[in-house]
Amino acid sequence: MHWLKRAVFLLCLTPLVWLLALALLGELGANPIEAVIRYLGDWALRLLLLTLVATPLRLLTGWTWPVRLRRMLGLFAFFYAVLHLCSYVVLDQFFAWDIIWEDIVERPFITMGMLAFLLLLPLALTSSHASMRRLGRHWKRLHRLIYPAAILAVAHFTLMVKADLREPLFYAVILAVLLGLRLLPAPRRHPVTRET
């Protein structure tokens, strides 16, 4: 399992390495700041959806190893969300807090994105085993915030796209399927009977 976690860790870092390579080569296009913000947001959303895959996969297959990767994937989703937000605040708005606040209040897609980030924040802060022990049964209840966070993240992306809605609708369908699978009854395990 350790080798798998290391491999997933490196795979999750690959998009950031690729972005840095594109930046160094000057391959970010005519609007590099927008490209960086969009790219980081895309990967935050993809990893957030991957985090939600673990439980349905366990319910459908009985595999437990995806659940063991869930925390790492969730933290990487938050990591890319932080980079996405920081690139907007620093590169796009240059810490102009009045304009940023105006954007949050007046532009629905930024409102949705900020709400999604605020819901993910306590999940990242309480992702450790120590927090799980300290919060007890409340930990699972708190971490259900990932569902509205994912819905808001998909809404953020959908409202941001002005023309071609195919990609955000693709993510919306994936999210709907992942959430729908959680409503299915868990498969019943039949006890193993020994032959006499």
Secondary structure, 3 states (H helix, E strand, C coil): CHHHHHHHHHHHHHHHHHHHHHHHCCCCCCCHHHHHHHHHHHHHHHHHHHHHHHHHHHHHHCCCHHHHHHHHHHHHHHHHHHHHHHHHHHHHCCCCHHHHHHHHHHCHHHHHHHHHHHHHHHHHHCCCHHHHHHHCHHHHHHHCCHHHHHHHHHHHHHHHCCCCCHHHHHHHHHHHHHHHHCCCCCCCCCCCCCCC
